[in-house]
Amino acid sequence: GENVEQHPSTLSVQEGDSAVIKCTYSDSASNYFPWYKQELGKGPQLIIDIRSNVGEKKDQRIAVTLNKTAKHFSLHITETQPEDSAVYFCAEGYGDSWGKLQFGAGTQVVVTP
Amino acid sequence: DVKVTQSSRYLVKRTGEKVFLECVQDMDHENMFWYRQDPGLGLRLIYFSYDVKMKEKGDIPEGYSVSREKKERFSLILESASTNQTSMYLCASRAAGVNTEAFFGQGTRLTVV
């Protein structure tokens, strides 16, 4: 699979501020872009995903935007809370029945009260 | 509540030992995956399986093998453990079909001494 670049690697924000994580991909065949949250001592868990026919998707305080032309997608967390502290992974998928996902390196988000 | 269960949270093994990591899912998913998680490298795919007795290499299969004798169980085997295989290992499963959600186990922290 192709690489997925994720930035930043660490992100420290004040409670109530917004957090943005960006990912870029290189495979134009990619059509599925999920975001996973991994809390300490747990496995990653899906928090939101977007498909290539959609430019933006929102779920309460979380939103994801996709720019297929530029091959990048971003996670936006508004009104951050201490429980948002975790490692976040972006991923890209190819829509095949095997369901392979290529993951970014992860972003450690720390929300300080 | 859907579940992917990994048999051990922590393992310590000696160099040269044969190591088995077990994963069981209760969702009747066709696809199962083994990832390795290292700081700064994200999740890297070792092997995956799309059916009983079927397996495919991922991005970093060297030094590993897998077994899927039953649909619900996917085992990762380190034929001769080495110190560079010290890592967090994550199992995941997904239903067949396009862009289905991946569910992860809690991870196995393996230390090879």
gemmi code that builds the backbone of each chain (N, CA, C; Angstrom):
import gemmi

chains = {
    "A": [
        ("GLY", (0.818, -1.200, 0.000), (0.000, 0.000, 0.000), (0.848, 1.244, 0.000)),
        ("GLU", (0.251, 2.337, -0.340), (0.963, 3.603, -0.345), (1.018, 4.179, 1.053)),
        ("ASN", (1.944, 5.119, 1.261), (2.089, 5.740, 2.565), (0.980, 6.748, 2.818)),
        ("VAL", (0.636, 6.893, 4.096), (-0.240, 7.943, 4.561), (0.582, 8.780, 5.523)),
        ("GLU", (0.728, 10.049, 5.211), (1.488, 10.942, 6.084), (0.531, 11.686, 7.003)),
        ("GLN", (0.857, 11.702, 8.274), (-0.016, 12.301, 9.276), (0.775, 13.339, 10.067)),
        ("HIS", (0.147, 14.523, 10.264), (0.795, 15.606, 11.004), (-0.238, 16.343, 11.849)),
        ("PRO", (0.152, 16.835, 13.032), (1.464, 16.691, 13.665), (1.568, 15.355, 14.392)),
        ("SER", (2.729, 15.046, 14.910), (2.889, 13.823, 15.678), (2.399, 14.002, 17.113)),
        ("THR", (2.496, 15.214, 17.621), (1.947, 15.535, 18.933), (1.215, 16.864, 18.841)),
        ("LEU", (0.178, 17.002, 19.655), (-0.641, 18.212, 19.624), (-1.134, 18.474, 21.041)),
        ("SER", (-0.780, 19.630, 21.561), (-1.220, 20.013, 22.899), (-2.167, 21.198, 22.767)),
        ("VAL", (-3.362, 21.076, 23.326), (-4.356, 22.141, 23.225), (-4.973, 22.406, 24.587)),
        ("GLN", (-5.419, 23.638, 24.756), (-6.145, 24.005, 25.964), (-7.592, 23.513, 25.846)),
        ("GLU", (-8.115, 23.092, 26.957), (-9.514, 22.661, 26.981), (-10.400, 23.755, 26.416)),
        ("GLY", (-11.293, 23.364, 25.517), (-12.187, 24.321, 24.890), (-11.720, 24.799, 23.528)),
        ("ASP", (-10.421, 24.662, 23.259), (-9.904, 25.043, 21.947), (-10.163, 23.925, 20.936)),
        ("SER", (-9.849, 24.223, 19.668), (-10.018, 23.239, 18.599), (-8.701, 22.532, 18.301)),
        ("ALA", (-8.815, 21.321, 17.808), (-7.644, 20.542, 17.386), (-7.853, 20.093, 15.944)),
        ("VAL", (-6.783, 20.183, 15.159), (-6.855, 19.764, 13.758), (-5.682, 18.837, 13.455)),
        ("ILE", (-5.968, 17.706, 12.856), (-4.952, 16.741, 12.436), (-5.111, 16.529, 10.936)),
        ("LYS", (-3.985, 16.538, 10.227), (-4.038, 16.442, 8.774), (-3.320, 15.187, 8.270)),
        ("CYS", (-3.875, 14.605, 7.233), (-3.263, 13.447, 6.592), (-3.249, 13.631, 5.086)),
        ("THR", (-2.194, 13.149, 4.461), (-2.113, 13.144, 3.012), (-1.878, 11.728, 2.526)),
        ("TYR", (-2.383, 11.430, 1.362), (-2.220, 10.103, 0.779), (-1.795, 10.253, -0.663)),
        ("SER", (-1.328, 9.164, -1.250), (-0.797, 9.270, -2.611), (-1.555, 8.410, -3.613)),
        ("ASP", (-2.321, 7.429, -3.129), (-3.002, 6.518, -4.040), (-4.355, 7.096, -4.443)),
        ("SER", (-4.495, 7.454, -5.694), (-5.740, 8.059, -6.164), (-6.905, 7.068, -6.158)),
        ("ALA", (-6.588, 5.774, -6.010), (-7.647, 4.763, -5.957), (-8.300, 4.682, -4.578)),
        ("SER", (-7.701, 5.314, -3.593), (-8.267, 5.282, -2.243), (-9.621, 5.973, -2.227)),
        ("ASN", (-10.576, 5.358, -1.538), (-11.911, 5.955, -1.519), (-12.595, 5.895, -0.161)),
        ("TYR", (-11.843, 5.522, 0.869), (-12.433, 5.410, 2.202), (-11.406, 5.891, 3.202)),
        ("PHE", (-11.839, 6.820, 4.110), (-10.884, 7.483, 4.981), (-11.435, 7.517, 6.413)),
        ("PRO", (-11.105, 6.512, 7.210), (-11.578, 6.485, 8.599), (-10.572, 7.111, 9.546)),
        ("TRP", (-11.074, 7.529, 10.693), (-10.241, 8.028, 11.780), (-10.495, 7.164, 13.013)),
        ("TYR", (-9.388, 6.771, 13.666), (-9.478, 5.940, 14.856), (-8.874, 6.674, 16.052)),
        ("LYS", (-9.472, 6.429, 17.201), (-8.986, 6.991, 18.463), (-8.514, 5.845, 19.343)),
        ("GLN", (-7.305, 5.972, 19.884), (-6.780, 4.937, 20.759), (-6.487, 5.530, 22.136)),
        ("GLU", (-7.262, 5.119, 23.096), (-7.035, 5.544, 24.471), (-6.003, 4.621, 25.127)),
        ("LEU", (-5.412, 5.094, 26.185), (-4.330, 4.368, 26.830), (-4.780, 2.975, 27.249)),
        ("GLY", (-4.025, 1.972, 26.819), (-4.318, 0.596, 27.212), (-5.433, -0.070, 26.421)),
        ("LYS", (-5.891, 0.600, 25.377), (-6.976, 0.044, 24.574), (-6.594, -0.042, 23.107)),
        ("GLY", (-7.375, -0.813, 22.363), (-7.186, -0.850, 20.927), (-7.844, 0.347, 20.264)),
        ("PRO", (-7.462, 0.667, 19.035), (-8.083, 1.791, 18.325), (-9.568, 1.555, 18.107)),
        ("GLN", (-10.320, 2.646, 18.113), (-11.757, 2.568, 17.905), (-12.167, 3.612, 16.880)),
        ("LEU", (-13.009, 3.220, 15.935), (-13.473, 4.134, 14.905), (-14.283, 5.268, 15.515)),
        ("ILE", (-13.956, 6.513, 15.132), (-14.733, 7.645, 15.617), (-15.506, 8.330, 14.496)),
        ("ILE", (-14.975, 8.315, 13.290), (-15.676, 8.911, 12.162), (-14.993, 8.433, 10.888)),
        ("ASP", (-15.751, 8.384, 9.813), (-15.152, 8.016, 8.528), (-15.820, 8.811, 7.419)),
        ("ILE", (-15.149, 8.869, 6.280), (-15.694, 9.602, 5.141), (-15.370, 8.839, 3.875)),
        ("ARG", (-16.291, 8.852, 2.949), (-16.091, 8.206, 1.669), (-15.813, 9.235, 0.602)),
        ("SER", (-15.249, 8.791, -0.508), (-14.684, 9.728, -1.471), (-15.723, 10.569, -2.191)),
        ("ASN", (-16.979, 10.199, -2.094), (-18.011, 10.986, -2.778), (-18.577, 12.101, -1.885)),
        ("VAL", (-17.944, 12.289, -0.723), (-18.402, 13.294, 0.237), (-17.229, 14.189, 0.594)),
        ("GLY", (-17.465, 15.490, 0.730), (-16.388, 16.409, 1.047), (-16.234, 16.685, 2.530)),
        ("GLU", (-17.322, 16.506, 3.282), (-17.273, 16.815, 4.701), (-18.314, 15.985, 5.428)),
        ("LYS", (-17.975, 15.617, 6.662), (-18.916, 14.869, 7.499), (-18.718, 15.321, 8.929)),
        ("LYS", (-19.825, 15.461, 9.647), (-19.735, 15.958, 11.016), (-20.531, 15.072, 11.957)),
        ("ASP", (-20.002, 14.893, 13.149), (-20.691, 14.133, 14.189), (-20.405, 14.826, 15.515)),
        ("GLN", (-21.327, 15.637, 15.948), (-21.227, 16.410, 17.181), (-19.973, 17.277, 17.138)),
        ("ARG", (-18.994, 17.044, 17.996), (-17.812, 17.912, 18.030), (-16.718, 17.493, 17.054)),
        ("ILE", (-16.964, 16.445, 16.322), (-15.941, 15.908, 15.427), (-16.381, 16.089, 13.980)),
        ("ALA", (-15.447, 16.501, 13.133), (-15.739, 16.633, 11.710), (-14.530, 16.168, 10.922)),
        ("VAL", (-14.779, 15.668, 9.735), (-13.704, 15.283, 8.831), (-13.969, 15.938, 7.479)),
        ("THR", (-12.918, 16.465, 6.876), (-13.008, 17.058, 5.547), (-12.077, 16.304, 4.608)),
        ("LEU", (-12.458, 16.227, 3.357), (-11.690, 15.497, 2.352), (-11.521, 16.366, 1.115)),
        ("ASN", (-10.289, 16.466, 0.666), (-9.984, 17.159, -0.579), (-9.333, 16.136, -1.497)),
        ("LYS", (-10.124, 15.555, -2.397), (-9.602, 14.481, -3.262), (-8.599, 15.002, -4.277)),
        ("THR", (-8.768, 16.219, -4.710), (-7.848, 16.783, -5.693), (-6.446, 16.893, -5.106)),
        ("ALA", (-6.394, 17.402, -3.887), (-5.107, 17.579, -3.220), (-4.657, 16.320, -2.483)),
        ("LYS", (-5.511, 15.335, -2.414), (-5.246, 14.075, -1.714), (-4.909, 14.309, -0.240)),
        ("HIS", (-5.739, 15.076, 0.432), (-5.573, 15.175, 1.873), (-6.916, 15.251, 2.570)),
        ("PHE", (-6.912, 14.822, 3.825), (-8.115, 14.842, 4.640), (-7.727, 15.203, 6.058)),
        ("SER", (-8.660, 15.793, 6.776), (-8.355, 16.348, 8.096), (-9.441, 15.999, 9.107)),
        ("LEU", (-9.008, 15.871, 10.349), (-9.916, 15.665, 11.480), (-9.960, 16.949, 12.286)),
        ("HIS", (-11.180, 17.396, 12.593), (-11.356, 18.607, 13.376), (-12.131, 18.248, 14.643)),
        ("ILE", (-11.562, 18.613, 15.781), (-12.256, 18.424, 17.057), (-12.479, 19.804, 17.658)),
        ("THR", (-13.728, 20.159, 17.877), (-14.037, 21.465, 18.466), (-14.343, 21.300, 19.953)),
        ("GLU", (-14.201, 22.412, 20.678), (-14.506, 22.435, 22.118), (-13.889, 21.249, 22.844)),
        ("THR", (-12.586, 21.099, 22.688), (-11.904, 19.924, 23.217), (-12.097, 19.781, 24.723)),
        ("GLN", (-12.140, 18.505, 25.144), (-12.315, 18.157, 26.544), (-11.193, 17.200, 26.955)),
        ("PRO", (-10.883, 17.108, 28.244), (-9.802, 16.204, 28.676), (-9.965, 14.774, 28.165)),
        ("GLU", (-11.188, 14.303, 28.019), (-11.389, 12.926, 27.532), (-11.074, 12.766, 26.038)),
        ("ASP", (-10.783, 13.871, 25.358), (-10.330, 13.785, 23.965), (-8.846, 13.439, 23.900)),
        ("SER", (-8.157, 13.471, 25.027), (-6.738, 13.108, 25.056), (-6.579, 11.636, 24.666)),
        ("ALA", (-5.807, 11.398, 23.616), (-5.640, 10.039, 23.080), (-4.687, 10.112, 21.891)),
        ("VAL", (-4.416, 8.954, 21.298), (-3.700, 8.914, 20.024), (-4.736, 8.732, 18.913)),
        ("TYR", (-4.628, 9.550, 17.891), (-5.553, 9.501, 16.767), (-4.806, 9.025, 15.521)),
        ("PHE", (-5.426, 8.097, 14.809), (-4.855, 7.562, 13.572), (-5.789, 7.836, 12.404)),
        ("CYS", (-5.230, 8.336, 11.324), (-5.986, 8.370, 10.078), (-5.648, 7.104, 9.291)),
        ("ALA", (-6.483, 6.770, 8.344), (-6.243, 5.593, 7.517), (-6.888, 5.799, 6.153)),
        ("GLU", (-6.418, 5.044, 5.193), (-7.030, 5.046, 3.868), (-7.339, 3.614, 3.471)),
        ("GLY", (-8.447, 3.454, 2.753), (-8.858, 2.155, 2.276), (-9.164, 2.219, 0.793)),
        ("TYR", (-9.209, 1.048, 0.157), (-9.315, 0.990, -1.297), (-10.664, 0.446, -1.764)),
        ("GLY", (-11.532, 0.190, -0.807), (-12.856, -0.273, -1.201), (-12.883, -1.703, -1.673)),
        ("ASP", (-11.826, -2.467, -1.418), (-11.864, -3.871, -1.824), (-12.528, -4.698, -0.725)),
        ("SER", (-12.940, -5.889, -1.074), (-13.681, -6.696, -0.109), (-12.790, -7.208, 1.013)),
        ("TRP", (-11.472, -7.176, 0.809), (-10.583, -7.606, 1.881), (-10.562, -6.597, 3.029)),
        ("GLY", (-10.791, -5.337, 2.710), (-10.850, -4.346, 3.759), (-9.504, -3.917, 4.313)),
        ("LYS", (-8.445, -3.994, 3.507), (-7.145, -3.540, 3.993), (-7.158, -2.041, 4.230)),
        ("LEU", (-6.529, -1.626, 5.313), (-6.373, -0.210, 5.628), (-4.900, 0.130, 5.789)),
        ("GLN", (-4.507, 1.297, 5.281), (-3.158, 1.809, 5.468), (-3.246, 2.951, 6.467)),
        ("PHE", (-2.487, 2.856, 7.577), (-2.604, 3.821, 8.660), (-1.491, 4.857, 8.644)),
        ("GLY", (-1.826, 6.050, 9.145), (-0.817, 7.046, 9.419), (-0.065, 6.709, 10.689)),
        ("ALA", (0.944, 7.529, 11.018), (1.822, 7.254, 12.155), (1.186, 7.595, 13.496)),
        ("GLY", (0.089, 8.350, 13.471), (-0.598, 8.676, 14.706), (-0.266, 10.065, 15.227)),
        ("THR", (-1.218, 10.661, 15.939), (-1.039, 11.960, 16.591), (-1.431, 11.832, 18.049)),
        ("GLN", (-0.501, 12.149, 18.940), (-0.795, 12.154, 20.370), (-1.408, 13.504, 20.711)),
        ("VAL", (-2.678, 13.499, 21.093), (-3.369, 14.736, 21.471), (-3.466, 14.806, 22.989)),
        ("VAL", (-3.025, 15.935, 23.527), (-3.120, 16.166, 24.967), (-3.961, 17.415, 25.187)),
        ("VAL", (-5.045, 17.270, 25.902), (-5.915, 18.402, 26.220), (-5.685, 18.774, 27.676)),
        ("THR", (-5.212, 19.993, 27.880), (-4.891, 20.421, 29.244), (-6.017, 21.289, 29.790)),
        ("PRO", (-6.422, 21.037, 31.034), (-7.541, 21.805, 31.611), (-7.171, 23.278, 31.804)),
    ],
    "B": [
        ("ASP", (-22.587, -6.270, 22.644), (-21.343, -5.525, 22.464), (-20.360, -6.378, 21.685)),
        ("VAL", (-19.953, -5.872, 20.528), (-19.056, -6.643, 19.683), (-17.685, -6.742, 20.322)),
        ("LYS", (-17.000, -7.846, 20.018), (-15.725, -8.029, 20.701), (-14.692, -8.718, 19.832)),
        ("VAL", (-13.481, -8.175, 19.946), (-12.295, -8.845, 19.446), (-11.412, -9.047, 20.660)),
        ("THR", (-11.101, -10.271, 20.967), (-10.372, -10.582, 22.188), (-9.019, -11.187, 21.867)),
        ("GLN", (-7.989, -10.591, 22.428), (-6.646, -11.133, 22.295), (-6.304, -11.850, 23.598)),
        ("SER", (-5.658, -12.995, 23.458), (-5.535, -13.904, 24.597), (-4.665, -13.358, 25.713)),
        ("SER", (-3.692, -12.509, 25.387), (-2.798, -12.002, 26.426), (-2.659, -10.491, 26.300)),
        ("ARG", (-2.571, -9.793, 27.415), (-2.274, -8.354, 27.402), (-0.769, -8.129, 27.355)),
        ("TYR", (-0.033, -8.954, 28.106), (1.418, -8.827, 28.192), (2.051, -10.210, 28.062)),
        ("LEU", (3.158, -10.249, 27.303), (3.921, -11.483, 27.153), (5.394, -11.145, 27.187)),
        ("VAL", (6.166, -11.993, 27.863), (7.618, -11.877, 27.829), (8.160, -13.220, 27.366)),
        ("LYS", (8.915, -13.196, 26.282), (9.457, -14.424, 25.704), (10.961, -14.267, 25.481)),
        ("ARG", (11.615, -15.409, 25.369), (13.064, -15.394, 25.140), (13.366, -15.481, 23.651)),
        ("THR", (14.479, -14.916, 23.271), (14.946, -14.997, 21.888), (14.999, -16.447, 21.439)),
        ("GLY", (14.451, -16.698, 20.252), (14.461, -18.035, 19.691), (13.223, -18.856, 19.989)),
        ("GLU", (12.409, -18.411, 20.933), (11.186, -19.142, 21.259), (10.174, -19.011, 20.134)),
        ("LYS", (9.301, -19.977, 20.027), (8.159, -19.901, 19.119), (7.003, -19.307, 19.921)),
        ("VAL", (6.396, -18.261, 19.380), (5.395, -17.511, 20.119), (4.069, -17.532, 19.361)),
        ("PHE", (2.998, -17.762, 20.088), (1.660, -17.765, 19.505), (0.844, -16.629, 20.126)),
        ("LEU", (0.289, -15.776, 19.273), (-0.645, -14.753, 19.720), (-2.011, -15.105, 19.152)),
        ("GLU", (-2.994, -15.171, 20.051), (-4.319, -15.629, 19.641), (-5.319, -14.479, 19.627)),
        ("CYS", (-6.240, -14.551, 18.664), (-7.270, -13.527, 18.533), (-8.589, -14.208, 18.186)),
        ("VAL", (-9.636, -13.817, 18.889), (-10.955, -14.382, 18.645), (-11.957, -13.250, 18.488)),
        ("GLN", (-12.821, -13.354, 17.471), (-13.895, -12.359, 17.294), (-15.252, -13.061, 17.294)),
        ("ASP", (-16.241, -12.336, 17.816), (-17.570, -12.943, 17.962), (-18.597, -12.319, 17.026)),
        ("MET", (-18.137, -11.697, 15.945), (-19.035, -10.969, 15.047), (-19.250, -11.688, 13.721)),
        ("ASP", (-18.700, -12.901, 13.591), (-18.837, -13.663, 12.343), (-18.223, -12.916, 11.153)),
        ("HIS", (-17.171, -12.159, 11.407), (-16.517, -11.407, 10.336), (-15.659, -12.306, 9.463)),
        ("GLU", (-15.662, -11.993, 8.169), (-14.856, -12.762, 7.237), (-13.379, -12.379, 7.302)),
        ("ASN", (-13.113, -11.088, 7.446), (-11.740, -10.583, 7.350), (-11.125, -10.364, 8.729)),
        ("MET", (-9.910, -10.831, 8.895), (-9.169, -10.604, 10.136), (-7.751, -10.176, 9.817)),
        ("PHE", (-7.165, -9.378, 10.710), (-5.890, -8.727, 10.439), (-4.998, -8.774, 11.673)),
        ("TRP", (-3.706, -8.818, 11.440), (-2.727, -8.600, 12.485), (-1.876, -7.389, 12.111)),
        ("TYR", (-1.837, -6.425, 13.054), (-1.019, -5.238, 12.898), (0.036, -5.215, 13.999)),
        ("ARG", (1.087, -4.496, 13.699), (2.124, -4.231, 14.680), (2.159, -2.719, 14.870)),
        ("GLN", (2.195, -2.261, 16.148), (2.192, -0.837, 16.439), (3.483, -0.450, 17.131)),
        ("ASP", (4.221, 0.461, 16.523), (5.465, 0.979, 17.085), (5.417, 2.502, 17.072)),
        ("PRO", (5.999, 3.146, 18.078), (5.969, 4.621, 18.151), (6.547, 5.259, 16.884)),
        ("GLY", (5.807, 6.208, 16.360), (6.263, 6.921, 15.179), (6.037, 6.201, 13.865)),
        ("LEU", (5.598, 4.951, 13.935), (5.385, 4.169, 12.715), (3.921, 3.802, 12.505)),
        ("GLY", (3.091, 4.099, 13.444), (1.668, 3.794, 13.305), (1.397, 2.304, 13.357)),
        ("LEU", (0.368, 1.889, 12.645), (-0.014, 0.486, 12.582), (0.436, -0.076, 11.239)),
        ("ARG", (1.221, -1.116, 11.284), (1.701, -1.747, 10.058), (1.132, -3.152, 9.944)),
        ("LEU", (0.630, -3.459, 8.770), (-0.064, -4.724, 8.547), (0.929, -5.860, 8.353)),
        ("ILE", (0.773, -6.913, 9.156), (1.653, -8.071, 9.076), (1.061, -9.115, 8.131)),
        ("TYR", (-0.132, -9.569, 8.442), (-0.848, -10.559, 7.642), (-2.348, -10.284, 7.776)),
        ("PHE", (-3.105, -10.766, 6.801), (-4.546, -10.750, 6.940), (-5.150, -12.006, 6.330)),
        ("SER", (-6.389, -12.248, 6.675), (-7.091, -13.433, 6.204), (-8.505, -13.037, 5.812)),
        ("TYR", (-8.980, -13.518, 4.682), (-10.322, -13.181, 4.217), (-11.266, -14.376, 4.253)),
        ("ASP", (-10.744, -15.510, 4.734), (-11.592, -16.689, 4.844), (-10.816, -17.749, 5.615)),
        ("VAL", (-11.508, -18.751, 6.075), (-10.842, -19.849, 6.775), (-9.770, -20.452, 5.872)),
        ("LYS", (-8.613, -20.663, 6.449), (-7.450, -21.257, 5.777), (-6.869, -20.373, 4.667)),
        ("MET", (-7.388, -19.182, 4.493), (-6.837, -18.271, 3.488), (-6.055, -17.178, 4.191)),
        ("LYS", (-4.915, -16.794, 3.628), (-4.094, -15.755, 4.223), (-3.358, -15.010, 3.140)),
        ("GLU", (-3.038, -13.765, 3.438), (-2.278, -12.930, 2.524), (-1.248, -12.144, 3.319)),
        ("LYS", (-0.084, -11.933, 2.716), (0.938, -11.136, 3.366), (0.537, -9.663, 3.359)),
        ("GLY", (0.901, -9.002, 4.453), (0.744, -7.564, 4.519), (2.044, -6.875, 4.143)),
        ("ASP", (2.335, -5.780, 4.815), (3.518, -4.990, 4.467), (4.796, -5.485, 5.133)),
        ("ILE", (4.681, -6.149, 6.276), (5.883, -6.588, 7.013), (5.721, -8.035, 7.489)),
        ("PRO", (5.622, -9.008, 6.594), (5.373, -10.387, 7.013), (6.603, -11.163, 7.479)),
        ("GLU", (7.794, -10.630, 7.237), (9.011, -11.400, 7.511), (9.122, -11.742, 8.992)),
        ("GLY", (9.367, -13.016, 9.262), (9.526, -13.472, 10.639), (8.222, -13.897, 11.298)),
        ("TYR", (7.115, -13.781, 10.560), (5.792, -14.118, 11.089), (5.091, -15.113, 10.181)),
        ("SER", (4.168, -15.864, 10.763), (3.223, -16.649, 9.989), (1.875, -16.566, 10.703)),
        ("VAL", (0.821, -17.050, 10.053), (-0.510, -16.977, 10.646), (-1.244, -18.288, 10.395)),
        ("SER", (-2.294, -18.452, 11.162), (-3.140, -19.628, 11.017), (-4.586, -19.222, 11.237)),
        ("ARG", (-5.459, -19.703, 10.335), (-6.895, -19.464, 10.519), (-7.637, -20.759, 10.197)),
        ("GLU", (-7.793, -21.556, 11.239), (-8.459, -22.852, 11.100), (-9.963, -22.737, 11.292)),
        ("LYS", (-10.382, -21.720, 12.036), (-11.808, -21.465, 12.246), (-12.076, -19.997, 11.961)),
        ("LYS", (-13.298, -19.694, 11.565), (-13.629, -18.338, 11.146), (-13.394, -17.331, 12.257)),
        ("GLU", (-13.662, -17.696, 13.486), (-13.587, -16.729, 14.570), (-12.185, -16.547, 15.143)),
        ("ARG", (-11.243, -17.359, 14.741), (-9.930, -17.343, 15.391), (-8.815, -17.122, 14.374)),
        ("PHE", (-7.917, -16.193, 14.705), (-6.794, -15.867, 13.817), (-5.551, -15.773, 14.688)),
        ("SER", (-4.577, -16.610, 14.410), (-3.387, -16.701, 15.244), (-2.174, -16.135, 14.524)),
        ("LEU", (-1.372, -15.399, 15.243), (-0.095, -14.895, 14.726), (1.016, -15.708, 15.363)),
        ("ILE", (1.956, -16.164, 14.550), (3.026, -17.030, 15.030), (4.366, -16.386, 14.730)),
        ("LEU", (5.173, -16.260, 15.766), (6.552, -15.836, 15.588), (7.387, -17.104, 15.647)),
        ("GLU", (7.912, -17.516, 14.520), (8.588, -18.811, 14.413), (9.807, -18.901, 15.322)),
        ("SER", (10.571, -17.820, 15.401), (11.758, -17.769, 16.262), (11.896, -16.317, 16.702)),
        ("ALA", (11.375, -16.036, 17.876), (11.273, -14.646, 18.316), (12.638, -13.964, 18.386)),
        ("SER", (12.651, -12.709, 17.963), (13.870, -11.908, 18.053), (13.551, -10.604, 18.771)),
        ("THR", (14.576, -9.954, 19.271), (14.367, -8.728, 20.057), (13.705, -7.632, 19.229)),
        ("ASN", (13.937, -7.630, 17.915), (13.313, -6.582, 17.096), (11.822, -6.840, 16.845)),
        ("GLN", (11.305, -7.918, 17.399), (9.872, -8.172, 17.350), (9.171, -7.740, 18.638)),
        ("THR", (9.922, -7.140, 19.532), (9.316, -6.522, 20.711), (8.430, -5.379, 20.238)),
        ("SER", (7.151, -5.440, 20.578), (6.204, -4.467, 20.031), (4.818, -4.691, 20.634)),
        ("MET", (3.886, -3.803, 20.254), (2.467, -3.988, 20.540), (1.835, -4.624, 19.305)),
        ("TYR", (1.088, -5.703, 19.512), (0.430, -6.394, 18.406), (-1.082, -6.240, 18.550)),
        ("LEU", (-1.706, -5.813, 17.466), (-3.144, -5.568, 17.457), (-3.825, -6.458, 16.429)),
        ("CYS", (-4.888, -7.094, 16.859), (-5.718, -7.893, 15.970), (-6.968, -7.085, 15.632)),
        ("ALA", (-7.465, -7.230, 14.424), (-8.686, -6.540, 14.022), (-9.532, -7.449, 13.148)),
        ("SER", (-10.815, -7.169, 13.110), (-11.693, -7.902, 12.202), (-12.650, -6.931, 11.527)),
        ("ARG", (-13.083, -7.291, 10.324), (-14.038, -6.491, 9.555), (-14.970, -7.429, 8.803)),
        ("ALA", (-16.193, -7.031, 8.661), (-17.105, -7.780, 7.821), (-16.699, -7.600, 6.361)),
        ("ALA", (-16.997, -8.580, 5.536), (-16.748, -8.456, 4.101), (-17.630, -7.353, 3.537)),
        ("GLY", (-17.197, -6.772, 2.451), (-17.972, -5.680, 1.875), (-17.130, -4.430, 1.859)),
        ("VAL", (-17.624, -3.445, 1.203), (-16.839, -2.241, 0.998), (-16.945, -1.310, 2.202)),
        ("ASN", (-15.788, -0.904, 2.695), (-15.730, 0.165, 3.698), (-16.485, -0.139, 4.982)),
        ("THR", (-16.358, -1.341, 5.439), (-16.962, -1.686, 6.730), (-16.023, -1.298, 7.870)),
        ("GLU", (-16.581, -1.153, 9.057), (-15.788, -0.739, 10.205), (-14.866, -1.853, 10.664)),
        ("ALA", (-13.636, -1.489, 11.005), (-12.692, -2.430, 11.601), (-12.797, -2.347, 13.121)),
        ("PHE", (-12.849, -3.507, 13.772), (-12.895, -3.582, 15.229), (-11.579, -4.175, 15.716)),
        ("PHE", (-10.995, -3.528, 16.715), (-9.691, -3.939, 17.207), (-9.794, -4.609, 18.577)),
        ("GLY", (-8.864, -5.517, 18.814), (-8.665, -6.034, 20.154), (-7.889, -5.033, 20.996)),
        ("GLN", (-7.651, -5.404, 22.252), (-7.013, -4.462, 23.180), (-5.500, -4.448, 23.045)),
        ("GLY", (-4.974, -5.377, 22.262), (-3.533, -5.374, 22.036), (-2.788, -6.342, 22.942)),
        ("THR", (-1.673, -6.848, 22.448), (-0.749, -7.676, 23.221), (0.618, -7.011, 23.182)),
        ("ARG", (1.106, -6.662, 24.355), (2.447, -6.079, 24.451), (3.440, -7.219, 24.602)),
        ("LEU", (4.219, -7.475, 23.561), (5.195, -8.564, 23.556), (6.597, -8.008, 23.771)),
        ("THR", (7.292, -8.568, 24.727), (8.692, -8.233, 24.961), (9.522, -9.486, 24.746)),
        ("VAL", (10.520, -9.374, 23.871), (11.424, -10.494, 23.609), (12.774, -10.146, 24.218)),
        ("VAL", (13.228, -11.000, 25.127), (14.495, -10.710, 25.835), (15.579, -11.718, 25.445)),
    ],
}
model = gemmi.Model(1)
for chain_id, residues in chains.items():
    chain = gemmi.Chain(chain_id)
    for i, (resn, *xyz) in enumerate(residues, 1):
        res = gemmi.Residue()
        res.name, res.seqid = resn, gemmi.SeqId(i, " ")
        for name, pos in zip(("N", "CA", "C"), xyz):
            atom = gemmi.Atom()
            atom.name, atom.element = name, gemmi.Element(name[0])
            atom.pos, atom.b_iso = gemmi.Position(*pos), 0.0
            res.add_atom(atom)
        chain.add_residue(res)
    model.add_chain(chain)
structure = gemmi.Structure()
structure.add_model(model)
structure.setup_entities()
